[in-house]
């Protein structure tokens, strides 16, 4: 459906600690935690129309998941 609005994705970044510094190269490594949260209205249904089924278990590879990548990184690792 081309009339759908873009999904709003909440991103939370939790800083853990600095793990490595190389002053000569001016590089540093950090440990961080990242979480994303969004609501996909295409996955909503009325349980009364489907035999009162309220929960559905599916593999995550069957869902749309927002892609996240680092814009500025010394390496080209996918985030």
GIUR-V256765 format. One record per residue. N is the residue number from 0. PHI is phi as a letter, one per 40 degrees, with the letter a starting at -180 (NA if undefined). OMEGA is omega in whole degrees, 0 to 359 (NA if undefined). D_LAST is the distance of its C-alpha to the last C-alpha in Angstrom with 1 decimal. Layout:
BEGIN
n:N phi:PHI omega:OMEGA d_last:D_LAST
n:N phi:PHI omega:OMEGA d_last:D_LAST
END
This chain:
BEGIN
n:0 phi:NA omega:183 d_last:28.9
n:1 phi:c omega:180 d_last:28.5
n:2 phi:c omega:181 d_last:29.9
n:3 phi:c omega:176 d_last:27.0
n:4 phi:c omega:177 d_last:25.2
n:5 phi:c omega:178 d_last:21.5
n:6 phi:c omega:173 d_last:19.7
n:7 phi:c omega:182 d_last:19.1
n:8 phi:b omega:175 d_last:15.9
n:9 phi:c omega:179 d_last:16.1
n:10 phi:b omega:177 d_last:13.2
n:11 phi:b omega:180 d_last:14.2
n:12 phi:b omega:179 d_last:12.8
n:13 phi:b omega:181 d_last:15.0
n:14 phi:c omega:179 d_last:15.6
n:15 phi:b omega:179 d_last:16.9
n:16 phi:a omega:176 d_last:18.0
n:17 phi:c omega:184 d_last:18.0
n:18 phi:b omega:187 d_last:17.9
n:19 phi:a omega:176 d_last:18.8
n:20 phi:b omega:173 d_last:20.5
n:21 phi:b omega:186 d_last:21.9
n:22 phi:c omega:183 d_last:24.2
n:23 phi:c omega:180 d_last:25.5
n:24 phi:c omega:183 d_last:22.1
n:25 phi:f omega:178 d_last:21.2
n:26 phi:b omega:178 d_last:17.8
n:27 phi:a omega:178 d_last:16.6
n:28 phi:b omega:181 d_last:14.1
n:29 phi:b omega:171 d_last:13.6
n:30 phi:b omega:180 d_last:13.0
n:31 phi:b omega:173 d_last:11.8
n:32 phi:b omega:183 d_last:11.7
n:33 phi:b omega:175 d_last:10.0
n:34 phi:b omega:178 d_last:12.0
n:35 phi:b omega:179 d_last:12.7
n:36 phi:a omega:177 d_last:16.2
n:37 phi:a omega:178 d_last:18.1
n:38 phi:b omega:180 d_last:21.4
n:39 phi:b omega:184 d_last:22.0
n:40 phi:c omega:179 d_last:25.8
n:41 phi:c omega:181 d_last:26.0
n:42 phi:c omega:181 d_last:25.8
n:43 phi:c omega:176 d_last:28.8
n:44 phi:a omega:177 d_last:32.3
n:45 phi:c omega:182 d_last:35.7
n:46 phi:d omega:181 d_last:36.6
n:47 phi:c omega:180 d_last:40.3
n:48 phi:c omega:184 d_last:39.7
n:49 phi:b omega:175 d_last:38.0
n:50 phi:g omega:181 d_last:40.4
n:51 phi:f omega:174 d_last:39.0
n:52 phi:c omega:183 d_last:35.7
n:53 phi:b omega:182 d_last:33.5
n:54 phi:b omega:179 d_last:30.5
n:55 phi:b omega:180 d_last:28.6
n:56 phi:b omega:179 d_last:26.3
n:57 phi:b omega:178 d_last:24.0
n:58 phi:c omega:181 d_last:21.1
n:59 phi:c omega:179 d_last:17.6
n:60 phi:c omega:176 d_last:17.2
n:61 phi:c omega:181 d_last:20.1
n:62 phi:b omega:171 d_last:18.6
n:63 phi:c omega:177 d_last:16.7
n:64 phi:b omega:181 d_last:13.3
n:65 phi:d omega:178 d_last:11.7
n:66 phi:c omega:180 d_last:8.7
n:67 phi:b omega:178 d_last:6.2
n:68 phi:a omega:179 d_last:4.9
n:69 phi:c omega:180 d_last:6.0
n:70 phi:c omega:181 d_last:9.7
n:71 phi:b omega:182 d_last:11.1
n:72 phi:a omega:178 d_last:9.9
n:73 phi:c omega:177 d_last:12.4
n:74 phi:b omega:179 d_last:10.4
n:75 phi:c omega:178 d_last:8.9
n:76 phi:c omega:176 d_last:6.2
n:77 phi:c omega:183 d_last:3.8
n:78 phi:c omega:NA d_last:0.0
END
